[in-house]
């Protein structure tokens, strides 16, 4: 598999939004959170995200052949079998990292996240509840991060509901992409906006300096999407 194909399958331009999800989950969990958990959780969740996007393409190979022939599998850049193997392999590696480097609670939350990712990828084209499933995947990132701190304070639940509403709206719009290709750019910007949602929540709990990081992640995502498509 060529590097460009691997990056395209992984939609790696969106990874900064995963990192700010982790920051928000940790920041919402405690007034003085143990920031040492950010790196291992961030790494594991990033790998889970990329695994999910690989599996998304693998499960959607037939649909993409009819509607998005430019995607790597229908374009002949890689086989669905290889993408399935890579996706599930990365998912296993991410869970092992959570088991070794974080808490039992974070591992359990990670298993739930992995299950939601597979369920979404396997069913989203024919599932009217797919926007809710996608929202739950991102909410589960908050859960993994908060669990790694050993705390699950009320702001985590409130923040999760806020993020869930944003993701459901985003997903509902994204489902119309194939009918209206002009929406693709808007969807990319809305994905980048996840970092701003995280930033607003961090400001609300007194971590204003991290909001600056989230704004930077928003800009970085938009810049990376010019190189690697975010949808």
C-alpha angles and dihedrals in degrees: 000000000000118000093243090053091049091051092047092050090049095048084218092175087079096055095099087067089056090052093052089048087059092047091050093047091052094041094049092049097063141009089229102027123189098251091191088084093062097081100050093039092044091051094047095046091046090055090047089052093051090045089053094052090049091052090046091060092043094052091043096048094112094045092046090052088064102034110020108028091165092071114107099253099050089039088061096242093124138356125254089237092059091047092050091050092048093046097051091040092056091046091055092047091052092052091048089053091052090049093050102037107031141032133298088248092055090049092052090049089048091054089051090050091050090050092050091049093053092045091051095046094047097047112021098103093060100026118097088197092058094109089056091048091052090049090051090053091060092041087055088059087062087049094052092048095046092046090054089060092054091238134094103186122183093258088066091060093045091047091047091055091050092050091045092056091050093049094048089053092046093049093048089055093045091055088067094056097102092050092048114024090188087074091067093083092047091050090052091053092047090052089052087049090067086082090056090052088053090048094053090052093049090052089052092059096044103265096117094151090062090055086069088057089051092051088051090050089052091054092044092052092052091048093049092048088066087063102034121025113245095209 
